[in-house]
Amino acid sequence: MVGICICEQHGRAGLADVCIHIAEAVTLRSRTNNVVSIRFKMGHFANQVDAEVILVLTYCPNCAEDCGFPTANCELTDSDWEEFARRGQFTGVCAECLKEVI
């Protein structure tokens, strides 16, 4: 999560970064399966060892295939972030709504 949103259903909630297909499923409240979540270690906030910054991208199997992304959950380094952002189409959704459809 990289931010906060105001959801019509959940109020103030975390913002999850997802592919456009999962965003559509969230909008339609349609169950989606086999999603992949990639965690990116982005370093430490203000150089504090106990304040690691981790960004997460969640995408569907179609995006994994089309973009050449990993097909299983894993953790990558910050140097991989730009490549994912460049190749994929991601947007933000309410993290609570996302939990309800996956």
Secondary structure in CASP SS format (residue, H / E / C, confidence):
PFRMAT SS
TARGET T0000
AUTHOR 0000-0000-0000
METHOD secondary structure of the structure
MODEL  1
M C 1.00
V C 1.00
G E 1.00
I E 1.00
C E 1.00
I E 1.00
C E 1.00
E C 1.00
Q C 1.00
H C 1.00
G E 1.00
R E 1.00
A E 1.00
G E 1.00
L E 1.00
A E 1.00
D E 1.00
V E 1.00
C E 1.00
I H 1.00
H H 1.00
I H 1.00
A H 1.00
E H 1.00
A H 1.00
V H 1.00
T H 1.00
L H 1.00
R C 1.00
S C 1.00
R C 1.00
T C 1.00
N C 1.00
N C 1.00
V C 1.00
V E 1.00
S E 1.00
I E 1.00
R E 1.00
F E 1.00
K E 1.00
M E 1.00
G E 1.00
H E 1.00
F H 1.00
A H 1.00
N H 1.00
Q C 1.00
V C 1.00
D C 1.00
A C 1.00
E E 1.00
V E 1.00
I E 1.00
L E 1.00
V E 1.00
L E 1.00
T E 1.00
Y E 1.00
C C 1.00
P H 1.00
N H 1.00
C H 1.00
A H 1.00
E H 1.00
D H 1.00
C H 1.00
G C 1.00
F C 1.00
P C 1.00
T C 1.00
A C 1.00
N C 1.00
C E 1.00
E E 1.00
L E 1.00
T E 1.00
D H 1.00
S H 1.00
D H 1.00
W H 1.00
E H 1.00
E H 1.00
F H 1.00
A H 1.00
R H 1.00
R H 1.00
G C 1.00
Q C 1.00
F E 1.00
T E 1.00
G E 1.00
V E 1.00
C E 1.00
A H 1.00
E H 1.00
C H 1.00
L H 1.00
K H 1.00
E H 1.00
V H 1.00
I C 1.00
END
